[in-house]
Amino acid sequence: MKFLVCIKQVVDTSKMEVDPATGRLKRNNANSIMNPLDRNALEAALALKDEKGGTVTVISMGPPQAGTVLKEAISMGADEAYLVTDRAFGGADTLATSYTLSMAIRKIGTFDLIFCGQESIDSNTAQIGPEIAATLGISDVSGAIDLSFEKDGFITVTRQMGDDEEVLDMKLPGVITCTAELNRPRYPSIRGILRKDEVEIHNITSQDMDVDAGRIGMKGSPTQVRQVRPVVPPKKENLRIEGKTAREAVDALFGAMQKLKLV
Ligand SMILES: Cc1cc2nc3c(=O)[nH]c(=O)nc-3n(C[C@H](O)[C@H](O)[C@H](O)COP(=O)(O)OP(=O)(O)OC[C@H]3O[C@@H](n4cnc5c(N)ncnc54)[C@H](O)[C@@H]3O)c2cc1C
């Protein structure tokens, strides 16, 4: 079977910083990670490949630095990787992102199952998976907590609905978005770590696909994030008071309190 996993490079929320001038999130390799639920999505595909055979392809849309999460996916066991990258895709909302990803998927080939995380940790819209399914005209189930093959041409998907569980037979091909309850992602293997430097990441630009220029990037985005602002005040720095004697330490403490206008 052919499996595809959508992987987003996200800003680690514990290191989130907003540029005060632009109101935009600061993104760089130092504060970026693979979206945590995308590990569950990748594990789901790798486990089904272990069971049924086949290939696992990973895809990400983002700047060149997003190649890092694709390399990580290779080290966990993915077979091949595609990076959808072009300045023309910048500023995309979920509609433009899912359209671009869908066109790239169409260009790469056909897949029995496409996996996404249920949502990203830096935008949390949970729209990309269902939108890819709608654009490609295939089935879709969100929020999987269990998967099994019980009926030819279908996959059985269990998902949590409040206090109840819903069990659905989803016709293939289709898109499944994955929760953290679905599985426990594997660690990269030594073989995978060695392989990640050998596997080439295939770049896909707007020139490589048959895209409608009015449906990509900012032009194709009816939603635009105007500003991101923190609602929790930033943590105050700890101050270490030192002195060779108790007297010196008390003086240093008093001086610091005066500086902070506390006395
Ligand atoms: C703070 C903030 C808020 C935003 N709010 C909105 C908004 O309200 N409406 C809107 O239209 N856009 C919004 N955006 C833009 C949004 O980041 C992009 O559209 C993004 O590519 C997809 O949205 P998401 O991360 O919410 O996806 P989700 O639907 O939450 O992501 C689910 C899954 O889809 C897959 N996926 C998502 N993005 C990619 C990608 N680039 N490459 C590969 N796989 C991917 C992953 O498997 C991921 O786990 C926001 C951006 C920011 C920074």
The ligand as an SDF file (V2000), in Angstrom:
LIG
                    3D

 53 58  0  0  0  0  0  0  0  0999 V2000
   -0.9460   32.0380   15.1010 C   0  0  0  0  0  0  0  0  0  0  0  0
   -1.4620   31.6730   13.7330 C   0  0  0  0  0  0  0  0  0  0  0  0
   -2.8100   31.5590   13.5320 C   0  0  0  0  0  0  0  0  0  0  0  0
   -3.3100   31.1990   12.2890 C   0  0  0  0  0  0  0  0  0  0  0  0
   -4.6380   31.1350   12.1470 N   0  0  0  0  0  0  0  0  0  0  0  0
   -5.1570   30.8510   10.9410 C   0  0  0  0  0  0  0  0  0  0  0  0
   -6.5690   30.8420   10.7720 C   0  0  0  0  0  0  0  0  0  0  0  0
   -7.3420   31.0860   11.7080 O   0  0  0  0  0  0  0  0  0  0  0  0
   -7.0550   30.5520    9.5400 N   0  0  0  0  0  0  0  0  0  0  0  0
   -6.2220   30.2430    8.4980 C   0  0  0  0  0  0  0  0  0  0  0  0
   -6.7190   29.9790    7.4030 O   0  0  0  0  0  0  0  0  0  0  0  0
   -4.8750   30.2350    8.6320 N   0  0  0  0  0  0  0  0  0  0  0  0
   -4.3100   30.5430    9.8260 C   0  0  0  0  0  0  0  0  0  0  0  0
   -2.9500   30.5530    9.9810 N   0  0  0  0  0  0  0  0  0  0  0  0
   -2.0860   30.1440    8.8760 C   0  0  0  0  0  0  0  0  0  0  0  0
   -1.7220   28.6810    9.0640 C   0  0  0  0  0  0  0  0  0  0  0  0
   -0.5330   28.5750    9.8380 O   0  0  0  0  0  0  0  0  0  0  0  0
   -1.3830   27.9790    7.7960 C   0  0  0  0  0  0  0  0  0  0  0  0
   -2.4610   27.9960    6.9370 O   0  0  0  0  0  0  0  0  0  0  0  0
   -0.9010   26.5390    8.0210 C   0  0  0  0  0  0  0  0  0  0  0  0
   -0.1780   26.0320    6.9430 O   0  0  0  0  0  0  0  0  0  0  0  0
   -1.9790   25.4940    8.2700 C   0  0  0  0  0  0  0  0  0  0  0  0
   -2.7390   25.7660    9.3600 O   0  0  0  0  0  0  0  0  0  0  0  0
   -2.6150   24.9080   10.6950 P   0  0  0  0  0  0  0  0  0  0  0  0
   -1.2250   24.8500   11.1520 O   0  0  0  0  0  0  0  0  0  0  0  0
   -3.6590   25.4580   11.5910 O   0  0  0  0  0  0  0  0  0  0  0  0
   -3.0310   23.4150   10.2270 O   0  0  0  0  0  0  0  0  0  0  0  0
   -3.8370   22.2830   10.9850 P   0  0  0  0  0  0  0  0  0  0  0  0
   -5.0260   21.9750   10.1610 O   0  0  0  0  0  0  0  0  0  0  0  0
   -4.0490   22.5770   12.4460 O   0  0  0  0  0  0  0  0  0  0  0  0
   -2.7560   21.1250   10.8580 O   0  0  0  0  0  0  0  0  0  0  0  0
   -3.1840   19.7650   10.8620 C   0  0  0  0  0  0  0  0  0  0  0  0
   -2.1880   18.9300   10.1280 C   0  0  0  0  0  0  0  0  0  0  0  0
   -2.1190   19.3010    8.7560 O   0  0  0  0  0  0  0  0  0  0  0  0
   -0.8030   19.0770    8.2720 C   0  0  0  0  0  0  0  0  0  0  0  0
   -0.1970   20.3640    7.8600 N   0  0  0  0  0  0  0  0  0  0  0  0
   -0.5570   21.6220    8.2210 C   0  0  0  0  0  0  0  0  0  0  0  0
    0.2410   22.5410    7.6390 N   0  0  0  0  0  0  0  0  0  0  0  0
    1.1300   21.8410    6.8880 C   0  0  0  0  0  0  0  0  0  0  0  0
    2.2230   22.1980    6.0600 C   0  0  0  0  0  0  0  0  0  0  0  0
    2.5850   23.4750    5.8710 N   0  0  0  0  0  0  0  0  0  0  0  0
    2.9360   21.2010    5.4670 N   0  0  0  0  0  0  0  0  0  0  0  0
    2.5790   19.8910    5.6380 C   0  0  0  0  0  0  0  0  0  0  0  0
    1.5680   19.4910    6.4260 N   0  0  0  0  0  0  0  0  0  0  0  0
    0.8510   20.4440    7.0300 C   0  0  0  0  0  0  0  0  0  0  0  0
   -0.0230   18.4440    9.4350 C   0  0  0  0  0  0  0  0  0  0  0  0
   -0.1530   17.0490    9.3450 O   0  0  0  0  0  0  0  0  0  0  0  0
   -0.7650   18.9920   10.6440 C   0  0  0  0  0  0  0  0  0  0  0  0
   -0.6140   18.1870   11.7980 O   0  0  0  0  0  0  0  0  0  0  0  0
   -2.4230   30.9230   11.2130 C   0  0  0  0  0  0  0  0  0  0  0  0
   -1.0580   31.0340   11.4290 C   0  0  0  0  0  0  0  0  0  0  0  0
   -0.5700   31.4160   12.6670 C   0  0  0  0  0  0  0  0  0  0  0  0
    0.9180   31.5380   12.8820 C   0  0  0  0  0  0  0  0  0  0  0  0
  1  2  1  0
  2  3  1  0
  2 52  2  0
  3  4  2  0
  4  5  1  0
  4 50  1  0
  5  6  2  0
  6  7  1  0
  6 13  1  0
  7  8  2  0
  7  9  1  0
  9 10  1  0
 10 11  2  0
 10 12  1  0
 12 13  2  0
 13 14  1  0
 14 15  1  0
 14 50  1  0
 15 16  1  0
 16 17  1  0
 16 18  1  0
 18 19  1  0
 18 20  1  0
 20 21  1  0
 20 22  1  0
 22 23  1  0
 23 24  1  0
 24 25  2  0
 24 26  1  0
 24 27  1  0
 27 28  1  0
 28 29  2  0
 28 30  1  0
 28 31  1  0
 31 32  1  0
 32 33  1  0
 33 34  1  0
 33 48  1  0
 34 35  1  0
 35 36  1  0
 35 46  1  0
 36 37  1  0
 36 45  1  0
 37 38  2  0
 38 39  1  0
 39 40  1  0
 39 45  2  0
 40 41  1  0
 40 42  2  0
 42 43  1  0
 43 44  2  0
 44 45  1  0
 46 47  1  0
 46 48  1  0
 48 49  1  0
 50 51  2  0
 51 52  1  0
 52 53  1  0
M  END
$$$$
